[in-house]
């Protein structure tokens, strides 16, 4: 095993590279006023946490009335899992860690599924009616195109397919792993939102949204899932400084979760709610911190490790009804910049839920073997070789513990080659 890991590490360092964004935003050098203006407009239109989506190729419309950027990346990851290997080479999801029934202990991983293509469009860039459109796809679904973003922006309004207003993707630490910390509130969905900036130098912003509910419950013999008729309502307030590179963001979400009570033959509404505090800031010269803490009842689908794990509503102790499950998660990370081109980071993340013991309906999961908590630890080193090529190496440790105390863990050593255009 030690020889195999040593060989993999040497190979990774020599051939692979990483997906992380550069540690500092760099303005275009020796560019014309038009190029600078288009760069700023396209960067503002890019998704939060993905402000590097400013391509090297751009089309300028007549009289500079629109900018169209066409870009993407080719990414190749290589790595090895040991412990309880995961099937997914791109997303290290701790909730999917489980003892392997066939006794597998190692798995070699090789993928180019994180490659992407995007269109970044801004019309009427110098007017009050400026409108932006953004579409991006990855190839995470077995190399089939998978939509990641598709939205329009106009005067503070945003509508389409994007990450929730409850999310703060800019506060995510850099990782090769596409998933990132298991406690992140990072989940894309159909949504609408409005953001208003205010205060001195527009340092403050407030947002409110309407979103398609992400709904996942554990029914029993007395209950069943039904369609949802009320949108999720997230709100957020943010204060930024250091030219917007540092911020603190407080967000909340209100949810109406509906299920059917079979003995009473009626639908029952349960209120779900959650709060989150997140941000990123330079703590010392060249040292940056990232953090997120989230707590609530009925918000399991809003925490990426628990999305789709049937934990928004779980049976009450007497088994006669469902309740909004208490859940919390938190992560903290540090990034140190040795230079503008070389940097490293380390992050710890934890998620826990407090479902009461249940008696499952036929075919549903058993409480004893269901998710109680999970841990995620990642460390990495990155090197931006030039403006279009990045390299690095990463180690991840994940551990899942079930309600009956059974547990499994996975280690992953991986690296990536990324060519951006």
C-alpha positions in Angstrom: 0.0 0.0 0.0 2.7 2.5 1.0 4.6 1.9 -2.3 1.4 2.3 -4.3 0.5 5.6 -2.6 4.1 6.9 -3.0 3.9 6.1 -6.7 0.6 7.8 -7.1 1.8 10.9 -5.3 4.8 11.2 -7.5 2.8 10.7 -10.6 0.2 13.2 -9.5 2.7 15.9 -8.7 4.4 15.5 -12.1 1.3 15.3 -14.4 -1.8 16.7 -12.7 -3.5 20.0 -11.9 -6.3 21.7 -10.0 -9.6 23.5 -10.4 -9.2 26.2 -7.8 -9.5 29.9 -8.6 -6.4 32.1 -8.3 -5.8 33.5 -4.9 -6.1 37.1 -6.0 -8.2 38.8 -8.7 -5.9 40.2 -11.4 -7.0 43.0 -13.7 -6.2 42.6 -17.4 -2.8 44.1 -18.3 -2.0 46.3 -21.2 -5.6 46.3 -22.3 -7.7 48.9 -24.1 -10.5 50.7 -22.3 -13.0 48.5 -24.2 -11.4 45.3 -23.1 -11.2 46.5 -19.5 -14.9 47.5 -19.6 -16.0 44.2 -21.1 -13.8 42.3 -18.6 -15.5 44.1 -15.7 -19.0 43.6 -17.1 -18.6 39.9 -17.8 -17.0 39.3 -14.4 -19.9 41.1 -12.6 -22.4 38.9 -14.6 -20.6 35.6 -13.7 -21.9 33.4 -10.9 -21.0 34.1 -7.3 -17.9 32.1 -6.4 -17.1 31.7 -10.1 -15.9 35.2 -11.0 -13.1 33.7 -13.0 -15.7 32.9 -15.8 -14.3 35.7 -18.0 -13.1 34.0 -21.2 -10.1 34.8 -23.3 -12.4 35.0 -26.4 -15.1 37.7 -26.6 -17.3 39.2 -29.4 -18.1 42.9 -29.3 -21.4 44.1 -30.8 -22.0 47.2 -32.9 -21.2 50.4 -31.0 -20.2 48.2 -28.1 -23.8 47.5 -27.2 -23.2 44.0 -26.1 -20.3 41.6 -25.1 -20.4 37.9 -25.6 -17.8 35.7 -24.0 -17.3 32.1 -24.9 -15.2 30.0 -22.6 -14.7 26.9 -20.7 -12.0 24.5 -19.5 -10.6 21.0 -20.0 -10.0 19.3 -16.7 -8.5 15.9 -16.1 -8.5 14.4 -12.6 -6.4 11.4 -11.4 -6.4 9.8 -8.0 -6.9 6.8 -5.8 -9.4 6.0 -3.0 -8.6 3.7 -0.1 -10.7 2.6 2.8 -14.3 2.4 1.6 -13.9 3.7 -2.0 -16.5 6.0 -3.6 -17.8 5.4 -7.1 -17.8 9.1 -8.0 -14.4 10.4 -9.1 -15.5 14.1 -9.2 -17.6 14.6 -6.0 -16.4 13.4 -2.6 -19.8 13.0 -0.9 -19.4 11.8 2.7 -23.1 10.7 3.0 -22.3 8.1 0.3 -19.5 6.5 2.3 -20.5 3.0 3.3 -18.7 -0.4 3.9 -18.3 -2.1 0.6 -20.2 -5.5 0.6 -17.7 -7.0 -1.8 -14.7 -6.1 0.4 -13.2 -3.5 -2.0 -10.5 -1.5 -0.4 -8.9 0.5 -3.2 -10.1 2.2 -6.4 -8.1 4.1 -9.1 -10.0 7.2 -10.3 -9.5 9.0 -13.7 -12.0 11.4 -15.1 -12.4 14.4 -17.4 -16.1 15.0 -16.5 -15.5 18.3 -14.8 -14.7 19.9 -18.2 -17.0 22.8 -18.9 -18.4 25.2 -21.5 -20.1 28.5 -20.9 -21.6 31.6 -22.5 -21.4 34.9 -20.7 -23.5 37.7 -22.4 -24.0 41.3 -21.4 -26.2 43.7 -23.4 -26.4 47.5 -23.0 -23.5 47.4 -20.6 -23.3 51.2 -20.0 -27.0 51.9 -19.4 -29.5 51.5 -16.6 -31.1 48.7 -18.6 -28.1 46.5 -18.7 -29.1 42.9 -19.0 -27.0 39.8 -18.6 -27.4 36.2 -19.5 -25.2 33.2 -18.4 -25.3 29.5 -19.3 -22.8 26.9 -18.2 -22.7 23.1 -18.5 -20.4 20.4 -17.2 -20.1 16.8 -18.2 -20.6 15.2 -14.8 -23.4 12.8 -15.9 -21.2 10.2 -17.5 -19.8 12.8 -20.0 -23.3 13.9 -21.0 -23.8 17.7 -20.8 -25.3 18.7 -17.4 -26.7 22.2 -16.9 -25.0 24.0 -14.0 -26.2 27.6 -14.6 -28.8 29.3 -16.9 -30.0 32.7 -15.7 -30.8 36.2 -16.7 -30.0 39.4 -14.7 -31.6 42.8 -14.9 -31.6 45.7 -12.4 -31.0 43.5 -9.4 -33.4 40.8 -10.6 -32.1 37.3 -11.3 -34.2 34.4 -12.7 -33.4 31.0 -14.0 -31.3 28.1 -12.8 -28.6 29.1 -10.2 -27.5 28.4 -6.7 -29.9 29.3 -3.9 -30.0 32.7 -2.3 -29.4 30.8 0.9 -26.0 29.7 -0.6 -22.7 31.7 -0.4 -20.5 30.0 -3.0 -17.9 32.8 -2.7 -17.1 31.6 0.8 -16.1 28.1 -0.4 -12.4 27.3 0.0 -10.5 26.1 -3.1 -10.6 22.4 -3.8 -10.0 20.0 -6.6 -13.1 18.1 -5.4 -16.2 19.4 -7.2 -18.3 18.9 -4.1 -16.2 20.7 -1.5 -17.0 20.8 2.2 -20.0 18.7 3.2 -21.6 21.5 5.3 -21.8 23.9 2.4 -25.3 25.3 1.6 -24.4 25.0 -2.1 -27.3 23.6 -4.2 -28.5 24.7 -7.6 -32.3 25.0 -8.5 -34.8 27.0 -10.4 -35.1 30.3 -8.7 -35.9 34.0 -8.7 -34.2 36.7 -6.6 -33.8 40.4 -6.1 -30.7 42.1 -4.7 -30.4 45.8 -3.7 -27.1 47.4 -2.8 -26.9 50.3 -0.4 -24.8 52.2 2.1 -21.5 54.0 1.7 -19.7 52.7 -1.4 -22.5 50.1 -1.8 -20.8 48.0 0.8 -24.2 46.5 2.0 -26.5 44.3 0.0 -29.8 42.7 0.8 -31.5 39.8 -1.2 -34.8 37.9 -1.2 -35.8 35.0 -3.4 -38.5 32.5 -4.4 -37.3 29.0 -5.2 -38.5 25.6 -6.2 -38.7 23.5 -3.1 -36.1 20.7 -2.8 -38.1 18.1 -0.8 -36.9 14.8 0.6 -38.7 13.0 3.5 -38.8 9.6 5.3 -42.4 8.4 5.2 -43.7 5.5 7.4 -46.9 3.4 7.4 -48.9 6.5 8.5 -47.5 9.1 6.1 -46.5 9.7 2.5 -44.9 12.4 0.3 -47.0 14.8 -1.8 -46.2 17.6 -4.2 -45.3 21.0 -2.7 -47.4 24.1 -3.4 -45.4 26.8 -1.7 -42.0 28.1 -2.7 -39.0 28.3 -0.4 -38.3 31.9 0.6 -34.6 32.7 1.3 -33.3 36.1 2.5 -29.8 37.4 3.0 -27.9 40.5 4.1 -24.2 41.0 3.3 -21.5 43.5 4.3 -18.3 43.7 2.2 -15.0 45.5 2.4 -11.5 45.5 0.8 -13.1 46.2 -2.6 -15.6 43.4 -2.2 -13.0 40.7 -1.7 -13.9 40.2 2.0 -17.4 39.9 3.5 -19.7 38.6 6.2 -23.1 37.3 5.1 -26.1 36.3 7.2 -28.9 34.4 5.5 -32.2 32.6 6.4 -34.7 30.4 4.7 -38.4 29.7 5.4 -40.0 26.5 4.1 -43.5 25.1 4.0 -43.2 21.3 4.0 -46.3 19.3 3.2 -47.0 15.6 3.7 -50.1 13.4 3.7 -51.3 11.8 6.9 -52.9 8.5 5.9 -55.1 7.7 8.9 -56.6 11.3 8.9 -56.7 11.3 5.1 -55.4 14.9 5.0 -52.4 16.9 4.0 -50.3 18.4 6.9 -48.1 21.5 6.6 -44.9 21.7 8.7 -42.8 24.9 9.0 -39.1 24.5 8.2 -36.6 27.2 8.8 -32.8 27.7 8.8 -30.2 30.4 9.4 -26.6 30.6 8.2 -23.5 32.9 8.8 -20.7 32.8 6.2 -17.9 34.8 4.7 -14.3 35.1 3.8 -11.6 37.6 4.8 -7.9 38.2 4.9 -6.8 37.5 8.5 -3.1 38.3 8.1 -1.1 39.2 5.1 -1.3 36.3 2.6 -3.6 34.4 4.9 -7.3 34.1 4.1 -10.1 32.5 6.1 -13.4 30.9 4.8 -16.3 29.9 7.1 -19.9 28.8 7.1 -22.2 27.8 9.9 -25.8 26.6 9.3 -28.6 25.5 11.7 -32.3 24.8 11.3 -35.3 22.4 11.2 -36.4 20.8 8.0 -33.4 22.1 5.9 -31.5 18.9 5.2 -32.0 19.4 1.4 -30.3 22.8 1.8 -27.0 21.2 3.0 -25.3 19.5 0.2 -24.2 16.4 2.0 -27.9 15.7 2.9 -29.6 16.6 -0.3 -31.8 13.7 -1.4 -31.2 11.8 1.9 -34.9 11.9 3.1 -34.2 14.0 6.2 -36.2 17.2 5.7 -39.1 15.4 7.5 -38.7 12.3 9.6 -41.2 10.4 11.8 -42.0 11.8 15.2 -41.3 9.6 18.2 -44.8 8.2 18.4 -44.7 7.4 14.6 -48.1 9.0 14.1 -46.7 12.1 12.2 -43.7 13.7 10.7 -41.6 16.5 12.1 -39.0 18.9 10.7 -35.6 17.3 11.5 -33.1 19.4 13.4 -29.8 19.7 11.4 -26.6 21.7 11.6 -23.3 21.9 9.8 -20.2 24.0 9.8 -16.8 24.4 8.1 -13.8 26.5 8.5 -10.8 26.8 6.1 -7.5 28.7 5.7 -5.7 29.6 2.5 -2.1 30.8 2.5 -0.6 32.5 -0.5 3.2 31.8 -0.9 3.0 34.1 -4.0 0.3 35.2 -6.4 0.8 31.9 -8.3 1.4 29.3 -5.5 -1.0 28.8 -2.6 -2.3 26.1 -0.2 -5.4 25.5 1.8 -6.9 23.3 4.5 -10.5 22.9 5.6 -12.5 20.9 8.2 -16.3 20.4 7.8 -18.9 18.6 9.9 -22.7 17.8 9.4 -25.1 16.3 11.9 -28.8 15.6 12.1 -31.1 14.6 15.0 -33.8 12.4 13.6 -35.8 10.4 16.2 -35.9 6.5 15.9 -38.6 5.5 13.3 -40.4 2.4 12.2 -40.1 2.4 8.4 -42.7 1.7 5.9 -42.1 -1.3 3.6 -39.1 -0.6 1.4 -37.9 2.5 3.3 -34.6 2.9 5.0 -33.9 1.6 8.5 -33.2 4.1 11.2 -30.3 2.2 12.7 -28.4 2.3 9.4 -29.2 5.9 8.5 -27.0 9.0 8.6 -26.2 10.5 12.0 -23.1 12.7 11.2 -20.2 13.0 8.9 -16.8 14.7 8.8 -14.8 16.0 5.8 -11.1 17.1 5.9 -9.2 18.4 2.9 -5.7 19.8 2.3 -4.2 20.9 -1.0 -1.4 22.8 -2.8 -2.0 24.7 -6.1 0.3 26.3 -8.6 -1.0 28.7 -11.4 1.7 27.9 -14.0 0.4 30.6 -16.4 -2.9 32.4 -17.0 -4.5 29.3 -18.6 -2.8 26.4 -16.8 -3.1 25.4 -13.2 -1.7 22.4 -11.3 -1.9 21.0 -7.8 -2.5 18.0 -5.5 -5.1 17.2 -2.8 -5.8 14.8 0.0 -9.3 14.3 1.4 -10.5 12.2 4.4 -14.2 11.5 4.9 -16.0 9.6 7.6 -19.7 8.7 8.0 -21.3 7.5 11.2 -24.8 5.9 11.4 -27.4 6.0 14.1 -26.4 2.6 15.4 -22.7 3.6 15.7 -21.5 1.8 12.5 -19.1 3.8 10.5 -17.0 3.9 7.4 -14.2 6.2 6.1 -12.5 7.0 2.8 -9.2 8.6 1.9 -8.6 10.1 -1.5 -5.3 11.4 -3.0 -6.0 13.2 -6.3 -4.7 15.9 -8.6 -5.9 17.7 -11.7 -4.8 19.3 -14.9 -6.9 22.3 -15.9 -6.6 24.3 -19.2 -8.9 27.3 -19.3 -9.9 29.2 -22.4 
